[in-house]
Amino acid sequence: MADRVKVAVIYYSATGTTYQMAQAACEAAGDAGADVRLRKVRELAPDEAIRSNSGWHAHHLETQDVPEAQLDDLSWSDVVIFGSPTRYGVVAAQLKQFIDTTGPLWSQGALANKVYSAFCTTGTSHGGQETTLTSLFSVFYHWGGIVVTPGYTEASQFVAGNPYGASHTSNNGEIAPDDIALTATALTARRAVQIGTAVKKGLAG
């Protein structure tokens, strides 16, 4: 339907932790009435590096059918939710490389007035979750986007403790996202759809 909000969930994941959160975001957005695209960004690491890590190699094979993100996914969407593991307190190079290709859309103003949100994972506690999210927000500000966060809008967020976005500590990939992280991810997606719906109606009006 033409009035349904279109959501692109665009992520990078090496061993699958961030991918699981991306799936939760897609499910929540779909349940909230949105049309959803799940897209991974292109892998930059060489094959020998991927094969040297059994978890990385297994996840690479598991998700080989997930389409790679294209600029068209950004053009199509009303809402964009990015997901990334943390690399030294900022986003993974793979996601950053995709972001760096968006200049043509940005120069046309095609990324403005969309709703943006994000989630992330880290290997250790206090491993840069908030800085990774706010580094993504800086991109959204440059695009002229509308940033939506989970805040402390539900009681569960006082347990999750991160008002900037959903996040999870994986102990370097050993711990899968728990109910706290997945609940925060779902809330993030629902709020993005809710605000995206209001924005879309406002622009149409």
C-alpha positions in Angstrom: 0.0 0.0 0.0 1.2 3.5 -0.9 0.6 4.8 2.6 2.7 2.2 4.4 6.0 3.4 5.8 9.0 1.8 4.1 11.8 0.8 6.4 15.3 -0.2 5.4 17.4 -2.1 8.0 21.0 -1.9 6.8 23.7 -3.6 8.9 27.1 -5.1 9.0 27.8 -8.3 11.0 30.9 -10.5 11.1 29.8 -13.4 13.3 26.0 -12.8 13.5 25.4 -10.9 16.7 24.4 -7.6 14.9 22.5 -9.7 12.3 20.3 -11.1 15.0 19.5 -7.6 16.2 18.8 -6.6 12.6 16.3 -9.4 12.3 14.6 -8.2 15.5 14.3 -4.7 14.1 12.8 -6.0 10.9 10.3 -8.1 12.7 9.2 -5.3 15.0 8.9 -2.8 12.1 6.9 -5.3 10.1 4.6 -5.9 13.1 4.1 -2.1 13.3 2.8 -2.1 9.8 5.8 -1.2 7.7 7.2 -2.6 4.5 10.7 -3.7 5.4 13.9 -4.4 3.5 16.8 -6.2 5.3 20.1 -5.4 3.7 23.7 -6.2 4.6 26.6 -3.9 3.5 29.4 -5.3 1.3 32.1 -7.3 3.1 35.5 -5.7 2.7 37.7 -8.3 4.4 39.6 -10.8 2.3 38.4 -14.3 2.0 41.4 -15.7 3.8 40.6 -13.5 6.9 37.0 -14.7 6.9 38.0 -18.4 6.6 40.5 -18.1 9.4 37.6 -17.5 11.9 35.1 -20.3 12.0 32.3 -18.1 13.4 32.9 -15.5 10.8 33.0 -18.0 8.0 29.9 -19.8 9.1 27.9 -16.5 9.3 29.2 -15.4 5.9 27.8 -18.6 4.4 24.6 -18.4 6.5 23.7 -14.9 5.1 25.0 -15.2 1.6 21.4 -14.8 0.3 20.8 -11.5 2.2 20.9 -8.8 -0.5 23.6 -6.2 -0.3 22.6 -2.6 0.4 22.3 -0.3 -2.6 21.7 3.5 -2.8 18.2 2.6 -4.1 17.4 1.2 -0.6 17.9 4.6 0.8 16.0 6.3 -1.9 13.1 3.9 -1.4 12.8 4.2 2.3 11.0 6.6 4.7 12.9 5.1 7.7 16.5 3.8 7.8 17.8 1.8 10.7 21.5 1.1 10.7 23.2 -1.6 12.7 26.9 -2.0 13.4 29.4 -3.7 15.6 31.8 -1.2 17.3 35.3 -0.7 16.0 37.3 1.4 18.4 34.2 3.3 19.4 32.9 4.0 15.9 31.1 2.1 13.2 32.7 -0.8 11.3 34.6 0.1 8.1 32.2 -1.9 6.0 29.2 0.2 7.0 31.3 3.4 6.8 32.3 2.5 3.3 28.6 2.2 2.3 27.8 5.6 4.0 30.7 7.1 2.0 29.0 6.2 -1.3 25.9 8.3 -0.5 27.3 11.6 -1.7 25.1 11.7 -4.9 21.9 11.3 -2.9 23.0 13.8 -0.2 23.9 16.4 -2.8 20.4 16.1 -4.2 18.8 16.4 -0.8 17.4 12.9 -1.2 18.4 11.8 2.3 16.7 14.7 4.1 13.5 14.5 6.1 13.8 10.7 6.5 13.7 9.1 10.0 16.9 7.5 11.1 17.8 5.3 14.0 20.5 2.8 15.0 21.6 -0.2 17.1 25.1 -1.6 17.8 27.1 -4.4 19.5 30.4 -4.4 21.3 32.7 -7.1 22.5 33.1 -5.7 26.0 31.1 -3.6 28.4 31.7 0.1 28.0 33.2 -0.8 24.6 32.0 2.3 22.8 28.3 1.6 22.4 27.2 5.2 22.9 30.0 6.7 20.8 29.2 4.3 18.0 25.6 5.4 18.0 26.3 9.1 18.2 28.9 8.8 15.4 26.0 7.5 13.2 23.8 10.4 14.4 26.4 12.8 13.2 25.9 11.4 9.7 22.2 11.7 10.0 22.5 15.4 11.0 24.6 16.0 7.9 21.9 14.4 5.8 19.1 16.5 7.3 17.5 13.5 8.9 15.2 13.1 11.8 16.9 11.1 14.5 14.7 8.8 16.6 16.0 7.0 19.7 14.3 4.7 22.2 15.1 7.1 25.0 13.5 6.0 28.3 10.0 5.8 26.8 9.2 2.4 28.2 10.1 0.8 31.6 12.3 -1.8 29.8 14.7 1.0 28.9 15.6 1.5 32.5 16.9 -2.1 32.4 18.6 -1.7 29.1 20.1 1.6 30.2 21.0 3.0 26.8 18.7 5.9 25.6 20.7 6.4 22.4 19.7 3.1 20.8 19.6 -0.6 21.3 22.9 -2.2 22.2 24.4 -5.5 23.3 27.7 -6.7 24.8 28.6 -10.0 23.1 31.8 -10.9 24.9 33.6 -10.9 21.5 30.8 -12.8 19.8 30.3 -15.5 22.5 27.0 -14.2 23.9 23.9 -13.8 21.6 21.6 -10.8 22.1 19.4 -11.4 25.1 15.8 -10.4 25.7 16.9 -7.0 27.0 18.8 -6.2 23.8 16.1 -7.6 21.6 13.4 -5.7 23.4 15.3 -2.5 23.1 15.9 -3.2 19.4 12.2 -3.8 18.8 11.3 -0.6 20.7 13.8 1.4 18.6 12.2 0.0 15.4 8.6 0.6 16.6 9.4 4.2 17.5 11.1 4.8 14.2 8.0 3.5 12.3 5.7 5.6 14.5 7.6 8.8 13.9 8.2 7.9 10.3 4.4 7.5 9.8 3.8 10.9 11.3 6.4 12.5 9.2 5.1 10.9 6.0 1.6 12.0 6.7 2.8 15.5 7.5 4.8 15.8 4.3 1.9 14.4 2.3 -0.4 17.0 3.9 
